[in-house]
Amino acid sequence: MNPRSDSPDCGVCAGDVPPLIGQILTGTGLTLDQAARRLAAGEQLPDLTPLQRRMVEEYAERV
């Protein structure tokens, strides 16, 4: 028996929206690059999930 079969949310994105679709941070209207530039400039970012925040911080370190 599949241990996850009793959960209605089993699969990619079944319960949560993905943090990133293409280059757009879901729910923000910003691309990953735009958010990273704002972060680097010390500007206010929209509400990000913890995962989105980590993605933006890691991206900002690379560029």
N, CA, C and O atoms as CSV, one atom per row, in Angstrom:
chain,resi,resn,atom,element,x,y,z
A,1,MET,N,N,0.835,-1.177,0.000
A,1,MET,CA,C,0.000,0.000,0.000
A,1,MET,C,C,0.882,1.242,0.000
A,1,MET,O,O,1.882,1.294,0.715
A,2,ASN,N,N,0.524,2.218,-0.779
A,2,ASN,CA,C,1.238,3.476,-0.863
A,2,ASN,C,C,0.900,4.310,0.370
A,2,ASN,O,O,-0.272,4.613,0.594
A,3,PRO,N,N,1.898,4.693,1.180
A,3,PRO,CA,C,1.621,5.444,2.397
A,3,PRO,C,C,1.034,6.821,2.133
A,3,PRO,O,O,0.415,7.407,3.022
A,4,ARG,N,N,1.211,7.336,0.956
A,4,ARG,CA,C,0.692,8.662,0.634
A,4,ARG,C,C,-0.687,8.604,0.007
A,4,ARG,O,O,-1.302,9.645,-0.223
A,5,SER,N,N,-1.179,7.422,-0.270
A,5,SER,CA,C,-2.454,7.320,-0.979
A,5,SER,C,C,-3.629,7.793,-0.146
A,5,SER,O,O,-4.680,8.106,-0.705
A,6,ASP,N,N,-3.488,7.857,1.181
A,6,ASP,CA,C,-4.585,8.328,2.006
A,6,ASP,C,C,-4.659,9.853,2.071
A,6,ASP,O,O,-5.618,10.403,2.612
A,7,SER,N,N,-3.669,10.527,1.533
A,7,SER,CA,C,-3.642,11.983,1.533
A,7,SER,C,C,-4.204,12.517,0.223
A,7,SER,O,O,-3.802,12.070,-0.851
A,8,PRO,N,N,-5.135,13.473,0.301
A,8,PRO,CA,C,-5.659,14.038,-0.941
A,8,PRO,C,C,-4.635,14.900,-1.662
A,8,PRO,O,O,-4.742,15.120,-2.869
A,9,ASP,N,N,-3.636,15.389,-0.924
A,9,ASP,CA,C,-2.600,16.232,-1.509
A,9,ASP,C,C,-1.330,15.435,-1.716
A,9,ASP,O,O,-0.386,15.552,-0.935
A,10,CYS,N,N,-1.299,14.638,-2.747
A,10,CYS,CA,C,-0.088,13.877,-3.015
A,10,CYS,C,C,0.331,14.119,-4.449
A,10,CYS,O,O,-0.300,13.632,-5.387
A,11,GLY,N,N,1.368,14.854,-4.604
A,11,GLY,CA,C,1.872,15.172,-5.923
A,11,GLY,C,C,2.462,16.558,-5.910
A,11,GLY,O,O,2.224,17.335,-4.984
A,12,VAL,N,N,3.227,16.872,-6.928
A,12,VAL,CA,C,3.851,18.174,-7.019
A,12,VAL,C,C,2.761,19.229,-7.094
A,12,VAL,O,O,1.874,19.163,-7.945
A,13,CYS,N,N,2.834,20.171,-6.226
A,13,CYS,CA,C,1.916,21.310,-6.199
A,13,CYS,C,C,0.488,20.946,-5.815
A,13,CYS,O,O,-0.412,21.767,-5.991
A,14,ALA,N,N,0.254,19.771,-5.306
A,14,ALA,CA,C,-1.104,19.368,-4.975
A,14,ALA,C,C,-1.680,20.214,-3.857
A,14,ALA,O,O,-2.857,20.572,-3.900
A,15,GLY,N,N,-0.873,20.542,-2.854
A,15,GLY,CA,C,-1.379,21.299,-1.731
A,15,GLY,C,C,-0.932,22.740,-1.720
A,15,GLY,O,O,-1.619,23.587,-1.150
A,16,ASP,N,N,0.183,23.044,-2.322
A,16,ASP,CA,C,0.741,24.385,-2.325
A,16,ASP,C,C,1.052,24.818,-3.745
A,16,ASP,O,O,1.335,24.003,-4.623
A,17,VAL,N,N,0.990,26.127,-3.941
A,17,VAL,CA,C,1.397,26.638,-5.246
A,17,VAL,C,C,2.908,26.593,-5.321
A,17,VAL,O,O,3.572,26.700,-4.290
A,18,PRO,N,N,3.468,26.440,-6.499
A,18,PRO,CA,C,4.926,26.410,-6.616
A,18,PRO,C,C,5.502,27.791,-6.304
A,18,PRO,O,O,4.855,28.802,-6.579
A,19,PRO,N,N,6.693,27.848,-5.742
A,19,PRO,CA,C,7.285,29.137,-5.389
A,19,PRO,C,C,7.707,29.954,-6.606
A,19,PRO,O,O,7.845,31.175,-6.527
A,20,LEU,N,N,7.909,29.278,-7.717
A,20,LEU,CA,C,8.422,29.925,-8.911
A,20,LEU,C,C,7.789,29.275,-10.128
A,20,LEU,O,O,7.774,28.050,-10.252
A,21,ILE,N,N,7.269,30.095,-11.020
A,21,ILE,CA,C,6.749,29.591,-12.294
A,21,ILE,C,C,7.548,30.293,-13.377
A,21,ILE,O,O,7.437,31.506,-13.560
A,22,GLY,N,N,8.342,29.535,-14.082
A,22,GLY,CA,C,9.281,30.132,-15.031
A,22,GLY,C,C,10.290,30.933,-14.231
A,22,GLY,O,O,11.032,30.366,-13.429
A,23,GLN,N,N,10.329,32.217,-14.432
A,23,GLN,CA,C,11.197,33.106,-13.653
A,23,GLN,C,C,10.404,34.002,-12.711
A,23,GLN,O,O,10.988,34.849,-12.034
A,24,ILE,N,N,9.077,33.832,-12.653
A,24,ILE,CA,C,8.210,34.679,-11.836
A,24,ILE,C,C,7.997,34.047,-10.462
A,24,ILE,O,O,7.630,32.877,-10.360
A,25,LEU,N,N,8.228,34.823,-9.418
A,25,LEU,CA,C,7.940,34.374,-8.058
A,25,LEU,C,C,6.424,34.421,-7.879
A,25,LEU,O,O,5.820,35.492,-7.939
A,26,THR,N,N,5.831,33.289,-7.666
A,26,THR,CA,C,4.389,33.163,-7.581
A,26,THR,C,C,3.815,34.120,-6.542
A,26,THR,O,O,4.280,34.183,-5.404
A,27,GLY,N,N,2.798,34.860,-6.961
A,27,GLY,CA,C,2.088,35.763,-6.065
A,27,GLY,C,C,2.740,37.106,-5.855
A,27,GLY,O,O,2.228,37.919,-5.086
A,28,THR,N,N,3.866,37.368,-6.519
A,28,THR,CA,C,4.567,38.633,-6.303
A,28,THR,C,C,4.563,39.540,-7.525
A,28,THR,O,O,4.631,40.761,-7.388
A,29,GLY,N,N,4.485,38.970,-8.698
A,29,GLY,CA,C,4.585,39.753,-9.919
A,29,GLY,C,C,6.017,40.128,-10.257
A,29,GLY,O,O,6.256,40.872,-11.209
A,30,LEU,N,N,6.969,39.623,-9.492
A,30,LEU,CA,C,8.378,39.920,-9.731
A,30,LEU,C,C,9.098,38.696,-10.270
A,30,LEU,O,O,8.776,37.557,-9.932
A,31,THR,N,N,10.079,38.964,-11.118
A,31,THR,CA,C,10.953,37.871,-11.519
A,31,THR,C,C,11.962,37.642,-10.401
A,31,THR,O,O,12.133,38.481,-9.516
A,32,LEU,N,N,12.609,36.521,-10.457
A,32,LEU,CA,C,13.655,36.214,-9.489
A,32,LEU,C,C,14.750,37.283,-9.547
A,32,LEU,O,O,15.252,37.718,-8.511
A,33,ASP,N,N,15.111,37.695,-10.741
A,33,ASP,CA,C,16.142,38.708,-10.923
A,33,ASP,C,C,15.710,40.051,-10.336
A,33,ASP,O,O,16.506,40.711,-9.668
A,34,GLN,N,N,14.476,40.461,-10.569
A,34,GLN,CA,C,13.982,41.728,-10.031
A,34,GLN,C,C,13.997,41.718,-8.503
A,34,GLN,O,O,14.408,42.691,-7.872
A,35,ALA,N,N,13.548,40.618,-7.920
A,35,ALA,CA,C,13.521,40.513,-6.462
A,35,ALA,C,C,14.932,40.542,-5.895
A,35,ALA,O,O,15.175,41.180,-4.870
A,36,ALA,N,N,15.856,39.863,-6.546
A,36,ALA,CA,C,17.243,39.848,-6.078
A,36,ALA,C,C,17.860,41.237,-6.153
A,36,ALA,O,O,18.605,41.634,-5.258
A,37,ARG,N,N,17.560,41.967,-7.197
A,37,ARG,CA,C,18.085,43.334,-7.329
A,37,ARG,C,C,17.508,44.242,-6.245
A,37,ARG,O,O,18.222,45.072,-5.683
A,38,ARG,N,N,16.215,44.084,-5.953
A,38,ARG,CA,C,15.597,44.867,-4.879
A,38,ARG,C,C,16.234,44.537,-3.536
A,38,ARG,O,O,16.513,45.428,-2.733
A,39,LEU,N,N,16.458,43.258,-3.303
A,39,LEU,CA,C,17.087,42.832,-2.057
A,39,LEU,C,C,18.474,43.450,-1.924
A,39,LEU,O,O,18.827,43.967,-0.865
A,40,ALA,N,N,19.258,43.397,-2.995
A,40,ALA,CA,C,20.616,43.940,-2.979
A,40,ALA,C,C,20.622,45.455,-2.764
A,40,ALA,O,O,21.551,46.005,-2.174
A,41,ALA,N,N,19.571,46.118,-3.252
A,41,ALA,CA,C,19.475,47.570,-3.104
A,41,ALA,C,C,18.868,47.981,-1.763
A,41,ALA,O,O,18.776,49.169,-1.455
A,42,GLY,N,N,18.454,46.991,-0.969
A,42,GLY,CA,C,17.864,47.284,0.328
A,42,GLY,C,C,16.417,47.727,0.248
A,42,GLY,O,O,15.873,48.268,1.211
A,43,GLU,N,N,15.794,47.499,-0.896
A,43,GLU,CA,C,14.395,47.891,-1.077
A,43,GLU,C,C,13.462,46.865,-0.449
A,43,GLU,O,O,13.838,45.720,-0.200
A,44,GLN,N,N,12.248,47.307,-0.204
A,44,GLN,CA,C,11.222,46.446,0.367
A,44,GLN,C,C,10.801,45.387,-0.653
A,44,GLN,O,O,10.587,45.689,-1.827
A,45,LEU,N,N,10.687,44.153,-0.189
A,45,LEU,CA,C,10.190,43.062,-1.022
A,45,LEU,C,C,8.759,42.743,-0.610
A,45,LEU,O,O,8.385,42.950,0.545
A,46,PRO,N,N,7.957,42.242,-1.543
A,46,PRO,CA,C,6.621,41.805,-1.151
A,46,PRO,C,C,6.731,40.606,-0.216
A,46,PRO,O,O,7.812,40.043,-0.041
A,47,ASP,N,N,5.625,40.226,0.374
A,47,ASP,CA,C,5.634,39.037,1.233
A,47,ASP,C,C,6.081,37.832,0.422
A,47,ASP,O,O,5.494,37.503,-0.608
A,48,LEU,N,N,7.117,37.188,0.899
A,48,LEU,CA,C,7.646,35.992,0.263
A,48,LEU,C,C,7.507,34.830,1.226
A,48,LEU,O,O,7.542,35.006,2.444
A,49,THR,N,N,7.350,33.646,0.666
A,49,THR,CA,C,7.389,32.463,1.510
A,49,THR,C,C,8.837,32.248,1.933
A,49,THR,O,O,9.747,32.784,1.301
A,50,PRO,N,N,9.063,31.480,2.979
A,50,PRO,CA,C,10.453,31.204,3.370
A,50,PRO,C,C,11.276,30.604,2.228
A,50,PRO,O,O,12.456,30.923,2.078
A,51,LEU,N,N,10.662,29.741,1.428
A,51,LEU,CA,C,11.379,29.149,0.299
A,51,LEU,C,C,11.702,30.206,-0.746
A,51,LEU,O,O,12.818,30.238,-1.266
A,52,GLN,N,N,10.746,31.069,-1.062
A,52,GLN,CA,C,11.000,32.131,-2.028
A,52,GLN,C,C,12.106,33.059,-1.533
A,52,GLN,O,O,12.977,33.456,-2.307
A,53,ARG,N,N,12.073,33.403,-0.260
A,53,ARG,CA,C,13.094,34.284,0.304
A,53,ARG,C,C,14.477,33.660,0.139
A,53,ARG,O,O,15.427,34.336,-0.255
A,54,ARG,N,N,14.584,32.370,0.443
A,54,ARG,CA,C,15.870,31.672,0.306
A,54,ARG,C,C,16.318,31.657,-1.159
A,54,ARG,O,O,17.498,31.851,-1.452
A,55,MET,N,N,15.380,31.427,-2.068
A,55,MET,CA,C,15.726,31.413,-3.491
A,55,MET,C,C,16.254,32.775,-3.925
A,55,MET,O,O,17.244,32.855,-4.652
A,56,VAL,N,N,15.602,33.840,-3.484
A,56,VAL,CA,C,16.024,35.199,-3.849
A,56,VAL,C,C,17.399,35.490,-3.263
A,56,VAL,O,O,18.265,36.026,-3.956
A,57,GLU,N,N,17.611,35.142,-1.996
A,57,GLU,CA,C,18.905,35.390,-1.361
A,57,GLU,C,C,20.033,34.634,-2.065
A,57,GLU,O,O,21.104,35.194,-2.301
A,58,GLU,N,N,19.796,33.375,-2.397
A,58,GLU,CA,C,20.818,32.579,-3.081
A,58,GLU,C,C,21.084,33.113,-4.484
A,58,GLU,O,O,22.231,33.147,-4.930
A,59,TYR,N,N,20.031,33.530,-5.179
A,59,TYR,CA,C,20.197,34.093,-6.520
A,59,TYR,C,C,20.999,35.387,-6.429
A,59,TYR,O,O,21.886,35.626,-7.250
A,60,ALA,N,N,20.694,36.227,-5.435
A,60,ALA,CA,C,21.385,37.519,-5.282
A,60,ALA,C,C,22.879,37.306,-5.022
A,60,ALA,O,O,23.703,38.107,-5.462
A,61,GLU,N,N,23.227,36.247,-4.320
A,61,GLU,CA,C,24.640,35.953,-4.050
A,61,GLU,C,C,25.401,35.582,-5.329
A,61,GLU,O,O,26.604,35.818,-5.436
A,62,ARG,N,N,24.690,35.003,-6.285
A,62,ARG,CA,C,25.349,34.531,-7.516
A,62,ARG,C,C,25.505,35.622,-8.563
A,62,ARG,O,O,26.361,35.508,-9.441
A,63,VAL,N,N,24.699,36.678,-8.492
A,63,VAL,CA,C,24.775,37.722,-9.522
A,63,VAL,C,C,25.463,38.955,-9.022
A,63,VAL,O,O,25.609,39.926,-9.766
